[in-house]
């Protein structure tokens, strides 16, 4: 499949990948902080050059929509929206939990056909996504919501994908219950592969409907509201 672009900027590292046709994929991952300067558009331009493509050859733009960092998500989603609107092509909404699950599938699928991905932890709550392998072998999000320890336990996870910020009660419960904890990974190539499967199934959205997934009001917005109220 040629001409699908994927942006993975939900975390601190920015990555972009492009399907050039056949099995050829070109990608770039920046080790610089994307909050310091524009890294995304130059990366997209570089990939189009390496893939011998013009922007007008793009058929769809996929973006990892979070949960994740405020700035990375806003820039990634805004860029995807702009490209899709300008080129009149569809967008592909890829939950970041789906990227993490796909990237670590080899670690958890041997244990169970589903996994709970815990992201955006704060205090004693996190954003949990229950991801299953469907009958065709593809991953899909069965449900996602903010949970505390009680809801987390009731979800009966067999494996949990979570970073070091997983709330302590959940981490201790997993440890005591023998539930494996897998470190999440995020990369643009994985985002692209998930997006291509969704594109093949016709799972696209109008760019205007793209939204970052924020499990709670971003701290930057909360601070802005507080300053305005002074």
C-alpha positions in Angstrom: 0.0 0.0 0.0 1.5 3.3 -1.1 1.1 6.8 0.3 0.0 6.3 3.9 1.9 8.6 6.3 1.9 8.0 10.1 2.9 10.4 12.8 3.8 9.1 16.3 4.4 12.2 18.5 2.4 11.2 21.6 5.5 10.7 23.7 8.8 12.6 24.1 10.4 11.1 20.9 8.9 12.1 17.6 8.7 9.6 14.8 7.2 9.6 11.2 6.9 6.7 8.8 5.7 6.5 5.2 4.5 3.5 3.1 6.2 3.7 -0.3 4.6 0.7 -1.9 5.1 -3.0 -1.7 6.9 -3.8 1.6 9.0 -0.6 1.5 8.6 1.7 4.5 10.8 4.7 5.2 10.9 6.3 8.6 12.7 8.9 10.7 12.9 9.2 14.5 14.2 12.4 16.1 16.1 12.3 19.4 15.6 16.1 19.8 12.9 17.6 22.0 10.0 18.4 19.7 9.0 21.2 22.0 12.1 23.2 21.2 11.6 23.6 17.4 9.6 22.3 14.5 10.8 18.8 13.7 7.7 17.3 12.2 7.3 19.1 8.8 11.0 18.8 7.9 10.8 15.0 8.8 7.7 14.6 6.5 9.5 16.4 3.7 12.6 14.2 4.2 10.5 11.0 4.0 8.7 12.1 0.8 12.1 12.7 -0.7 13.5 9.4 0.4 10.3 7.6 -0.8 10.4 9.4 -4.2 6.9 10.8 -3.5 5.2 14.2 -3.5 2.8 15.3 -0.8 0.0 15.0 -3.4 0.7 11.2 -3.6 -0.5 10.7 0.0 -3.7 8.7 0.3 -4.2 9.2 4.1 -2.5 10.5 7.2 -2.5 8.6 10.4 -1.7 10.0 13.8 -1.2 8.5 17.2 -3.8 10.4 19.2 -2.9 9.7 22.8 -3.0 9.7 25.7 0.4 11.3 25.8 2.2 14.6 26.1 0.2 17.8 25.6 2.5 19.6 23.2 3.4 16.5 21.1 -0.3 15.5 20.7 -1.4 19.0 19.8 1.3 19.5 17.2 0.9 16.0 15.7 -2.9 16.2 15.4 -2.8 19.8 14.1 -0.3 18.8 11.4 -2.3 15.7 10.4 -5.5 17.8 10.2 -3.7 20.4 8.0 -2.3 17.9 5.6 -5.6 16.1 5.2 -7.6 19.2 4.7 -5.1 20.6 2.2 -4.9 17.4 0.2 -8.5 16.4 0.7 -7.6 13.0 2.0 -8.9 11.0 5.0 -7.3 10.8 8.4 -6.7 7.6 10.5 -7.2 7.9 14.2 -4.7 5.5 16.0 -5.1 5.4 19.8 -1.6 5.4 21.3 -2.5 2.4 23.5 -3.0 0.5 20.2 0.5 1.4 19.2 1.9 0.3 22.5 0.0 -3.0 22.3 1.1 -3.7 18.8 4.8 -2.9 19.5 4.8 -5.3 22.5 2.5 -8.0 21.1 5.3 -10.5 21.0 5.7 -10.1 24.8 2.1 -10.5 25.8 0.2 -12.5 23.2 2.0 -15.7 24.2 0.3 -15.2 27.7 -3.2 -14.1 26.7 -5.3 -12.9 23.7 -5.9 -9.5 25.4 -3.9 -6.9 27.3 -4.7 -3.9 29.4 -2.5 -0.9 28.4 -2.2 1.7 31.2 -1.2 5.2 30.2 -1.5 8.8 31.6 -1.1 7.7 35.2 -1.7 10.4 37.8 -2.2 10.0 41.5 -4.0 6.7 42.0 -5.7 6.6 38.5 -4.7 5.8 35.0 -6.2 5.6 31.5 -6.8 1.9 30.8 -7.4 0.4 27.4 -8.5 -3.2 27.0 -7.1 -4.5 23.7 -8.0 -7.8 22.2 -6.8 -9.9 19.2 -9.9 -10.4 17.0 -10.8 -13.3 14.8 -8.7 -12.0 12.0 -5.6 -11.6 14.1 -5.9 -7.8 14.3 -5.8 -5.7 17.4 -8.8 -3.6 18.5 -9.7 -1.5 21.5 -12.6 -3.2 23.3 -13.0 -0.4 25.9 -11.0 2.5 27.3 -11.6 4.7 30.4 -10.0 6.2 33.4 -9.8 3.7 36.3 -8.8 3.5 39.9 -7.6 0.4 41.7 -11.1 -1.1 42.1 -12.0 -0.8 38.4 -8.5 -2.0 37.4 -8.8 -5.2 39.5 -12.3 -5.8 38.1 -10.9 -5.7 34.5 -9.1 -8.9 35.4 -6.0 -8.3 33.2 -3.8 -11.2 32.4 -1.0 -8.9 31.2 -0.5 -5.2 31.7 1.5 -2.8 29.5 2.5 0.1 31.7 5.4 2.4 32.4 7.1 3.3 35.7 4.3 5.8 36.5 1.7 3.1 37.0 0.0 3.9 40.3 1.6 2.0 43.2 -1.6 0.1 44.3 -2.0 -1.3 40.7 1.7 -2.2 40.5 1.5 -4.0 43.9 -1.6 -5.8 42.9 0.0 -7.0 39.7 3.1 -8.1 41.5 1.0 -10.0 44.2 -1.2 -11.6 41.6 1.6 -12.7 39.3 0.4 -10.4 36.5 3.3 -9.6 34.0 4.1 -6.0 33.5 5.4 -5.1 30.0 7.2 -1.8 29.3 5.3 0.1 26.5 7.1 1.0 23.3 6.0 3.6 20.7 7.3 4.0 17.2 6.1 5.4 13.9 6.6 2.2 12.0 4.2 0.3 14.3 1.8 3.2 14.2 1.9 3.0 10.4 1.3 -0.8 10.3 -1.7 -0.4 12.6 -3.0 2.5 10.5 -2.6 0.5 7.2 -4.7 -2.3 8.7 -7.4 0.2 9.7 -7.2 1.9 6.3 -7.7 -1.5 4.6 -10.8 -2.0 6.6 -12.1 1.5 5.7 -11.7 2.8 9.3 -10.9 6.4 8.4 -12.3 9.7 9.8 -12.8 13.2 8.5 -9.8 15.3 9.6 -12.1 17.8 11.3 -13.1 15.0 13.8 -9.5 14.2 14.9 -9.0 14.9 18.6 -6.2 14.3 21.0 -7.2 11.8 23.7 -6.9 13.6 27.1 -8.1 11.5 30.0 -8.2 14.7 32.1 -7.8 18.4 31.4 -4.2 19.0 30.5 -2.1 20.7 33.2 -1.2 23.5 30.8 -4.9 24.3 30.4 -5.6 24.1 34.1 -2.7 26.5 34.8 -4.0 28.9 32.1 -7.5 28.9 33.6 -6.0 29.6 37.0 -4.0 32.6 35.7 -7.1 33.9 33.9 -9.1 33.8 37.2 -6.5 35.9 39.1 
